Amino acid sequence: MTASSNLRVNGQRLWDSLMEMATIGATAKGGCNRQALTELDRDGRDLFVRWCREAGCSIDIDAMGNIFARRPGRNPDLPPVLTGSHLDTQPTGGRFDGVYGVLAGLEVVRSLNDAGIETEAPLEVAVWTNEEGARFSPAMIGSGVWSGEFDLDYAYSRTDKDGKTFGDELQRIGYRGQTAAKARPLAAAFEVHIEQGPILEQEQKQIGVLSGVQGMHWYDLTLVGQPCHAGPSPMEGRRDPFMALHRILEQLYRLAEDHGPWARVTFGDIRAEPGSRNTVPEQLVLAVDLRHPDQQILNAMDHSFREIAAAAAAEVGVEASIRDEWRSPAVAFAPQCVAAVRESVADLGYSNKEMVSGAGHDSVYISRVAPTGMIFVPCEKGLSHNEAENAQPEDLEAGANVLLHAMLKMAS
Ligand SMILES: [Zn+2]
């Protein structure tokens, strides 16, 4: 039993802070529209910075507008234990996605202040810029530049749909900092987030202990056949790309089952050309999304996909080609961070489930340069990127308590 083992966050204060932040960009339907580098984003940042200063933190802002609020430790030479997430939202976003992770970090700091506890290593609460990718694509660009995934110039040159650049807008809202947007040593990095899926709620578990994040592969599958008249042309002898496609779909859905429960196979878009109801199409272009948390299995799925497409195309005499659109490798979080979360959950006695994230998060990029772990809490009906997004105060409090104890373990 250490002095801090009975320590708990103040759940009411966390909730009140979430609700106050949610007034900035509040929508009529009870959600939030606080898109990156808008005036509302600036107002949200200003409020966070003020709260952190009031809690005794120093503030550092880097060239990407990432904010780092630092609570000093006993030993300033130790690398800090960091937690963070994002304050930006989708245009019709909710009150919890991202902002919960930021304000849970602030609540950890406030709770330690209340209890008069000094950690050995410094603690930091980070706000990562433009996680959502709603206004400026790609997503997670603040943590992405910081971790070396993207160049600063690339980030600055991104434009929104009005042609305004990321760099200019960052300058305009006053959050273009002097510090290089570049990774530095961290003892550990944690992120607490709503699940954005239904699993914890369905299984009535309060905490998700994350072992990693799904890897994602995006493709365009193109099938080229021979257009012909829908009436006079007999079924046999047609070179119909749909005949190949239906074989491919069936086998890919089976592939997902074979690698269940974590494999995901999604066909989000399809285009038929010339696209006339009286004509067998010449060409189909299908968007294919394959996901799995284990990169080796994802690679095996990739391999099977190519074989399935080639074989099905050959059977019906059409041509198949696959273009790789994007890849995000599977992430396995650092064992010591996963253990710190797991032990904290056990100490606190919360029901829990070990799981992986199906969505991307800043922690994906952070994990490339620092030991990283994540915590999930349930959200109502698994709904997110939606104004009706909701979470229970007691679950949010539980997640913040896990964060508090996981950070304490890594900072002592
Ligand atoms: Zn988020």
Residues whose N, C-alpha, C, O or C-beta is under 5 A from the ligand:
A	BS01	ZN	D97 G98
